[in-house]
Amino acid sequence: MTQHDPLGRAAQSGPTVLRRNAQADDVKVVSQAIPYKDFFAVSETYLTHQRFDGSQSAVIKRAAFISGDAVTVLPYDPIRKRVLLIEQFRMGPFARGDRQPWSLEVIAGRIDAGESPAEAARREAVEEAGITLRDLHLIAAYYPSPGAMAEYLYSYVAICDLPDTIAGLHGLSSESEDIRSHVIALDQLLDLVKTGEVNTAPLILTAFWLAQNAL
C-alpha cells in the first residue's frame, strides 16, 4: 500500500503474462490498523478481493509484517574465485529455537530514504565488511515471503578485490551490530549450501546464480 512505499517502487510491478493482471478495484480495504510499530510494523487489515471465479470474497482478516525495501549483495573476486560472506547472531533462528542462531549471509540492509538500491548496496558493504564494490550485477528483485511479509529485496553480486587480509570484524555500534566476515572459495560456498550450513534464502539464491553465470 502506498503509505508503506513513499518512493513508489512497489507501483513498478513486474509483468503479468501468467498471473492475474490486477485492476485498481480488485481489492477493497474495509479497515486497517497498525497494532505494532518499532523496528518493523505489523498491519492488520480487513478486506475483500476478486476471486478467480469472478465473485467477490467475503471480508477476510489478514496481517502482514511491514518493513522497507532492502538490498543484499555478495562480493565476488573473479580473479581469485572467492566470495565474502558475513556472520552474525540472528533473532529469527533464535526465536524458532534453533541451537545455531549465528547465520552465514550476504551483506544486507534497508534502503535509506533518497537512496537507490545500488547505492544502498555500496553503503552496506562499507558498513558491514569495510570493502568497496566495483561493478554491481542485479540478479533478482523479489518478495522472500509474500504470504505475510511486505519486504522486497534487490539481490546483487558485486565485483571486488578479496585478498587474504580483507576478512575481519565490522558493524555499526549504533545498531549493536557484531559482524564477522569470511573470505572463502566459491566452491566452498556451494559445498556449504549442499550441507545446509548456509541456510539463508538470499545467499542460497545468489550462490546458485553465481555458479551458473561466469563473471
Residue, then its C-alpha position, 0 to 999 in steps of 0.5 A: m500500500t502506498q503509505h508503506d512505499p513513499l518512493g513508489r517502487a512497489a507501483q513498478s510491478g513486474p509483468t503479468v503474462l501468467r498471473r492475474n493482471a490486477q485492476a485498481d478495484d480488485v481489492k477493497v480495504v474495509s479497515q486497517a490498523i497498525p497494532y505494532k510499530d518499532f523496528f518493523a510494523v505489523s498491519e492488520t487489515y480487513l478486506t475483500h478481493q476478486r476471486f478467480d471465479g469472478s465473485q467477490s470474497a467475503v471480508i477476510k482478516r489478514a496481517a502482514f509484517i511491514s518493513g522497507d525495501a532492502v538490498t543484499v549483495l555478495p562480493y565476488d573476486p573473479i580473479r581469485k574465485r572467492v566470495l565474502l560472506i558475513e556472520q552474525f547472531r540472528m533473532g529469527p533462528f533464535a526465536r524458532g529455537d534453533r541451537q545455531p542462531w549465528s547465520l552465514e549471509v550476504i551483506a544486507g540492509r534497508i534502503d535509506a530514504g533518497e537512496s537507490p538500491a545500488e547505492a544502498a548496496r555500496r553503503e552496506a558493504v562499507e558498513e558491514a565488511g569495510i570493502t568497496l564494490r566495483d561493478l554491481h550485477l542485479i540478479a533478482a528483485y523479489y518478495p522472500s515471503p509474500g504470504a505475510m511479509a511486505e519486504y522486497l529485496y534487490s539481490y546483487v553480486a558485486i565485483c571486488d578485490l578479496p585478498d587474504t587480509i580483507a576478512g575481519l570484524h565490522g558493524l555499526s555500534s549504533e545498531s549493536e551490530d557484531i559482524r564477522s566476515h569470511v573470505i572463502a572459495l566459491d566452491q566452498l560456498l556451494d559445498l556449504v549450501k549442499t550441507g545446509e550450513v548456509n541456510t539463508a534464502p538470499l545467499i542460497l539464491t545468489a550462490f546458485w546464480l553465481a555458479q551458473n553465470a561466469l563473471 
